[in-house]
Amino acid sequence: MTYEVRSVGHASLSETNEYDIQDKIAESKKAVVYKAVKKDHPERLLVLKIFKGAYLSDRKKSRISQRIEHLKVLSSPLAITPDVFEVQDGLCFIVQSWFDGVTLDRLTEPGRGMALPDFFTIACSLARVLDDVHSAGIIHGGVKPHNILVAPKTLEVRLTDFISALDASDSSHFIYEPYFVHQTLPYTSPEQTGRIGHRVTFASDLYSLGVVLYELLTGRLPFSSSDPLELIHAHLAREAPEVRELNASIPRSLSTIVAKLLLKEPERRYQSSGGLLSDLLRCRDEFAATGAVREFLLD
């Protein structure tokens, strides 16, 4: 099946005779995402993220091109980065590899925590990919379930969407959009809100990962509201209940790991994804061997 893409610009990719667009995967206010192949390499499945015409200014196009160039230093089997940013007949789009998985939010049920063996598989993979990303000098800036793909049968993980990092200076005009309130703000670090003096660093990704792990273990977010200003205030000033308070079966050490990721001050969180990975692997291995995890001094 081939789709025309006239809804996102005055031209369609099918008119370039370069891509066959097979299925529409998702759509937001900014872009439409398709599964596709390049006609001269039909054996390789691709993802095309096609930006809607009004979204990209020349400045944003330049930033995307620079970001993709920077991402070329990242080589991780657990990360999917864009191959190229193209502009064809006024249509702007990103091309990247296809991964046969679902977004992480589709693997979880509201109100129910994930079984610990599955949790450890996913959590360790996420810590490992962030270690690769940060070792390459890159801040992801948008760690959240919608940017994490998981193969349902194997729980193999891919981190994706390295382009749409939250920029507080760009977000004020759509802060009340439902998708932003429900899909982005709950995973936003205090420093990403633009309301404190801390720079956005690797520690920001670790805070966002902490929110993801909290949700996997408890089936709920640490902070939830339909009011974006209330959510921002919660990230800045409120303390979330510890994981163990919501799910008493969670080992205390694991609850403490998540609490450390969610500390308001970036300098008090884990200072490296490698340190987080080391602690998660210790919990995983001890739980697999004994069915329990003893308390220990965190990295």
N, C-alpha and C positions, 0 to 999 in steps of 0.2 A: 504494500500500500504506500502511495506517495502523497504527501501533503503539500499543498501550496501554503506559503507563509506571508500572504499579502496583508494579514492583520497587524504585522509589526513593522511595516515599512512600505514604501511605494514599489519595492521590487521583491521578487521571491527568489529563494535560493535555487529552486528548480530551474529558473531561467538562466542560471549560470552554467548549467550542464555539468556541475562539479560534484554535487551531493544528491543522493537519494534520501529523502527524509521519510522515515518509516512510521514512527509513533510520536505523539505528543506525550511528554512525561509530566510536565508541570507548567504552571503559569503564575506569575506575580505581576504587580504593578510595573515592575521594571523590565521584565524579560519573559520569554517563552523558551522552554527547554524541550529539545527533541532528541530522539534516538535516530541515528542516521548512519550512512556509510558514504565514503568517497567512491565515486564511480570507478576510478582506476585502481582502487584497493577494496573491493566489496567484501573481502574476508574479514576486515577489521571493523568492528562496531565502534561508533563514536557517539559522543554527546555534543550537541550544538546548543549553546546558550545564546539566543538571539535577543539583543536589547531592543526595547521599544523605542521608536524614533525620537520621542521628546526627552528621553532620559539622559542621553550622553551629550554633554557639551564637549568642545574641543579639549578643555582642560581634563575632563574625565577620561577621554580617549587616550590622552597622553599618559595619564596616571596608570591606566590599565596596561598600556604597552610597556611602560617602565616596570610595573609589577611583574609581568610575565617574563620579562628579561631577567629580573632578579631571581625569579623562581627556578631558573635553569640550573642554579647551583644546588638545588635540592634533589637528592636521589634517594628515595625511600620506597620500598615495595608497598607500603601502607598508605601512601599519599597519591592522590590523583591531581596533577597540576595541568594547566592548559598547555596545549601544544603551540597554539598560535591565536592571535587576535587579528581578525580580518575585517576589512571594510570593502564591500562589494556593492556597487550601484546604490550607495546610500544606506545599505544594511550592515549593521555592526554585529559581529558575533564571535564567540569564543569556541574553539574546537578542542576537545579533550577525549581521552580514552573512556570507553564504556566499561562499567562494572555491573555484573548481574547481582544486584542486591536491593534491599529496601532501606529506607531511612530508619534510623534507630527508633524513632517514636512509634513506628508501626510494629515493633517487636514487644512493646511494653503495654501493660494494661493499667489504666488509671486506678490508683489506690492499692496496687499490688506490687510488691518488690520482686525483683528478678531472683531466681535461684542462685545461690552463691557460686557454684561452679561456672555457670554461664556468665555471671557478673565478672568473675576474675578473668575469664577469657577475653571479654570485651574491654574491661578496664585496663588490663596489662597491655593490650594492643594499642589503646589510645595513649597511654603514657609513653609507649615505645615510639609511636609515630610523632608525638610532640617532641620527644627527645631528638629525633632526626631533624624535625623542622627547626627547632631552636638551635641545634648544632650548626645548621646552615645559616644562622643569623636571621631567621625569618620569624616574624610574629604572625600567627594565623589571623587573629582578630575577630573570628566568628565561630568559635567552637560551640556547637549546639546540635541537638539530635537531627535536625534537617540537613546538616552538612556532614553527617556520619552515615555511611552506607555499610550495611551488614548483610552477608550471605546467610539467609535463615537456617540452612542445614548445617553449615560449618562454623558459623559465627565469625568468619573471616571479615576483617574490618578495612574500610578505606576512609580516610579523611579527605574531603573535597571542598570546593568553593573557596579557594584562596584569594578570590578577587573581591568579594563583597564584604570586606572587613568593615566593622562599624566605625564610622567617622562622626563624632558628636557634632561637628560643625555642619555636617550635611543632613543630620537626622531631625533637626528641630521642626522642619516643615511637614514631616509625616509621622510625628511622634504619636498621634492619636489613631493612626491606621491600625485596624485590628490585627493584621499579620505581624506588624512590628511589636505590638503590645504582647501578643501571645507567643510569637516564635523567636523574637530577638531579645527584648528587654529582660525576660526572666533569666537569661544567661549572661547578662552584661556585668562586667566588673565595675567596682566603684570608680576606678580611674577612667573607664570608658565613657562614663556619663558626662564628662567634661565639667563636673561640678566640684572637683578637688584638684589640688595642685600636683598630684603625682603623674608622672609620664606613664604612657602605656608601654609596658615591657613584656617579657616572656611570662612574668607572674600573672599578667592579665589572662592569658590563655589558661593558666592553671586554675584560676578562680572559676572561669567558665566550665572547665572540665570538672571542677568540684561540684558545680550545680548539676551537671549531667550525671555524675556518679551518685549524688544524693537522690536524684529522681529514680535512677535504676534500683537503688536499694529500698526506697520507701514507697515508690509509686506516686509521689507528689513532689512538687517544687518546694524549695526552701521559702520562696516568696511568690505569692500569686495575687494578682489584682487586675481588674479591668481598667484601672486608672493608672496611666503611665507615670504620673508624678508620684503616686504612692509607691509604685514599684521602684522607682529611682531612689526615693527616700529609704526604702527598705534595704537596698543594696548599700547605701551610705551609712545607715544608723541602726538598723535592727539586727538582732542576733537570731538566727534560725534555730529551732529546736535541733538538738543533735540527732543523728540518724538512729542511734540506739534508743532514744526516747520514743520514737515512732515505731520501731521494730526491734523488740527486745532480743530477737534471735541473732542480730548482727553482732559479731565480735567487737569488744570494746576498742581494740586497736584499730580496726577498720573504721569505726565511727570516728575515732580521733584523727585518722588520716583525712577523712572528708572535712572534718571541722577545721583542720589546719589549712586546707585548700581554700576555705571560705572566709578566712580572716580578712578584715577590712583593709589592713595595712599590707601593701604588697611585700614589704621587707620581712614580714612575719610568716608568710606562706612558704611553701617549698621554694627553694631557690634554684632548683633544676628539676626538669622532668625525669632525669636519670635517677635522682634521689627518690622521687615518688615511685618510679618503676621498681626500684630495689625494695622498697617497703611493701608494695603490692605483691611482688613475687614471693616475698617472705610469708605474707599472709596466705597466699594461694597454696604454696607448697606445704605449709604446716596444716592448713585446713584439709588438703587432700590426704595427708598422712594420718591425721588424728581426728578430724572432724571438729576441731576447735583451733583457736588462735590465742596464744598467750600474749599478755601485754608486753610491749618492748619500747625502748627509746627510739623515737622516730628519727629519720635521717635529718 
